[in-house]
Amino acid sequence: MVSSNHHFEKGENLKISFQKPYHQFTRCKTFSSIGNYRKFLNWVSGEFDLNLQEESDNLKVFFPHKRLSISRINFDDKNICADIHIEAKVLNEGFKLMNNVEVIYKSLE
């Protein structure tokens, strides 16, 4: 059963699939500048600073039974596009993590 506790707006581009043993959540978010993208990475990193992380121009955060990765897929200085990818063994845990990332994204606006 999928939880109805997720707070995604209608029409958002969240893709969910299952590739054993993980539920895969993928979403693209846009940023008006490279500075906003880097600020977003910094805030996400700070939110999960107690977890193992790999940082570069991208960010990977490792949790028990789930993973978060954020990578830039558009190198244009205008409208930076970032791929947010979550792998979670428990479906609702993936939704919770995506909601946490969404709250951070919306706080940049």
Sine and cosine of phi, psi and omega as CSV:
sin_phi,cos_phi,sin_psi,cos_psi,sin_omega,cos_omega
0.00,0.00,0.74,-0.67,0.02,-1.00
-1.00,0.03,0.74,-0.68,-0.01,-1.00
-0.93,0.36,0.60,-0.80,0.08,-1.00
-1.00,-0.06,0.21,0.98,-0.03,-1.00
-0.99,0.11,-0.03,1.00,0.01,-1.00
-0.98,0.22,0.49,-0.87,-0.15,-0.99
-0.87,-0.49,0.68,0.73,-0.01,-1.00
-1.00,0.09,0.61,-0.79,-0.01,-1.00
-0.97,0.24,0.50,-0.86,-0.02,-1.00
-0.85,0.53,0.71,-0.71,0.05,-1.00
1.00,0.06,0.02,1.00,0.02,-1.00
-0.94,0.34,0.44,-0.90,-0.15,-0.99
-1.00,-0.02,0.77,0.64,0.05,-1.00
-1.00,0.08,0.82,-0.58,0.04,-1.00
-0.93,-0.36,0.76,-0.65,-0.01,-1.00
-0.82,-0.57,0.73,-0.69,0.06,-1.00
-0.57,-0.82,0.10,-1.00,0.03,-1.00
-0.79,-0.61,0.84,-0.55,0.08,-1.00
-0.76,-0.65,0.97,-0.23,-0.15,-0.99
-0.67,0.74,0.79,-0.62,0.09,1.00
-0.99,-0.16,0.25,0.97,-0.13,-0.99
-0.92,-0.40,0.59,-0.81,0.26,-0.97
-0.99,0.14,0.72,-0.70,-0.05,-1.00
-0.95,-0.30,0.80,-0.61,0.05,-1.00
-0.87,-0.49,0.80,-0.60,0.00,-1.00
-0.72,-0.70,0.68,-0.73,0.02,-1.00
-0.49,-0.87,0.55,-0.83,0.07,-1.00
-0.95,-0.30,0.74,-0.67,0.06,-1.00
-0.85,-0.53,0.56,-0.83,0.00,-1.00
-0.95,-0.32,0.51,-0.86,0.01,-1.00
-0.76,-0.65,0.59,-0.81,-0.07,-1.00
-0.97,0.24,-0.29,0.96,0.01,-1.00
-0.40,-0.92,0.29,-0.96,0.05,-1.00
-0.90,0.43,-0.50,0.87,0.04,-1.00
-0.90,0.44,-0.66,0.75,0.04,-1.00
-0.92,0.38,-0.61,0.80,0.05,-1.00
-0.89,0.46,-0.72,0.69,0.00,-1.00
-0.91,0.41,-0.60,0.80,0.07,-1.00
-0.88,0.47,-0.68,0.73,0.04,-1.00
-0.86,0.51,-0.74,0.67,0.04,-1.00
-0.85,0.52,-0.68,0.74,0.00,-1.00
-0.89,0.46,-0.70,0.71,-0.01,-1.00
-0.92,0.39,-0.66,0.75,0.04,-1.00
-0.90,0.44,-0.70,0.71,0.03,-1.00
-0.85,0.52,-0.68,0.73,0.02,-1.00
-0.91,0.42,-0.60,0.80,0.01,-1.00
-0.89,0.45,-0.56,0.83,-0.07,-1.00
-0.90,-0.44,0.58,0.82,-0.11,-0.99
-0.92,0.39,-0.25,0.97,0.03,-1.00
-1.00,0.09,-0.10,0.99,0.00,-1.00
-0.98,-0.18,0.45,-0.89,0.08,-1.00
-0.86,0.51,0.71,-0.70,-0.04,-1.00
-0.68,-0.74,0.48,-0.88,0.21,-0.98
-0.87,-0.48,0.83,-0.56,-0.04,-1.00
-0.84,-0.55,0.65,-0.76,0.16,-0.99
-0.38,-0.93,-0.75,-0.67,0.14,-0.99
-0.97,0.25,-0.20,0.98,0.05,-1.00
-0.88,-0.47,0.07,-1.00,0.02,-1.00
-0.66,-0.75,0.73,-0.69,0.14,-0.99
-0.82,-0.58,0.73,-0.69,0.03,-1.00
-0.81,-0.58,0.75,-0.66,-0.05,-1.00
-0.94,-0.34,0.76,-0.64,0.02,-1.00
-0.83,-0.55,0.26,-0.97,0.17,-0.99
-0.90,0.44,0.84,-0.54,0.09,-1.00
0.94,0.34,0.24,0.97,0.08,-1.00
-0.33,-0.94,0.33,-0.94,-0.01,-1.00
-0.62,-0.78,0.53,-0.85,0.06,-1.00
-0.81,-0.59,0.74,-0.67,0.13,-0.99
-0.71,-0.71,0.64,-0.77,0.04,-1.00
-0.79,-0.61,0.84,-0.55,-0.01,-1.00
-0.68,-0.74,0.59,-0.81,0.02,-1.00
-0.99,0.17,0.79,-0.62,-0.01,-1.00
-0.92,-0.39,-0.03,1.00,0.02,-1.00
-0.77,-0.64,0.82,-0.57,-0.07,-1.00
-0.98,-0.18,0.21,0.98,0.06,-1.00
-0.96,0.27,0.60,-0.80,0.00,-1.00
-0.95,0.31,-0.23,0.97,0.04,-1.00
-0.94,-0.35,0.67,-0.74,0.02,-1.00
0.80,0.60,0.88,0.47,0.06,-1.00
-0.88,0.47,0.73,-0.68,0.03,-1.00
-0.94,-0.34,0.77,-0.64,0.00,-1.00
-0.86,-0.51,0.66,-0.75,0.04,-1.00
-1.00,-0.09,0.85,-0.53,0.06,-1.00
-0.96,-0.27,0.86,-0.51,-0.07,-1.00
-0.79,-0.61,0.76,-0.65,0.03,-1.00
-0.81,-0.58,0.68,-0.73,0.15,-0.99
-0.88,-0.48,0.81,-0.58,-0.03,-1.00
-0.65,-0.76,0.68,-0.73,0.05,-1.00
-0.95,0.30,-0.48,0.88,0.01,-1.00
-0.94,-0.35,0.83,-0.56,-0.09,-1.00
-0.81,0.58,-0.75,0.66,-0.04,-1.00
-0.90,0.43,-0.50,0.87,0.06,-1.00
-0.93,0.38,-0.57,0.82,0.08,-1.00
-0.91,0.42,-0.68,0.73,0.06,-1.00
-0.88,0.48,-0.68,0.73,-0.01,-1.00
-0.88,0.47,-0.70,0.71,-0.01,-1.00
-0.92,0.40,-0.66,0.75,0.04,-1.00
-0.90,0.44,-0.62,0.78,0.07,-1.00
-0.88,0.47,-0.67,0.74,0.03,-1.00
-0.87,0.49,-0.68,0.73,0.01,-1.00
-0.92,0.39,-0.63,0.78,0.01,-1.00
-0.89,0.46,-0.65,0.76,0.02,-1.00
-0.89,0.46,-0.67,0.75,0.03,-1.00
-0.90,0.43,-0.70,0.72,0.02,-1.00
-0.86,0.51,-0.73,0.68,-0.04,-1.00
-0.92,0.39,-0.45,0.89,0.01,-1.00
-0.95,0.31,-0.25,0.97,0.05,-1.00
-0.97,0.24,-0.38,0.92,-0.09,-1.00
-0.96,0.29,0.00,0.00,0.00,0.00
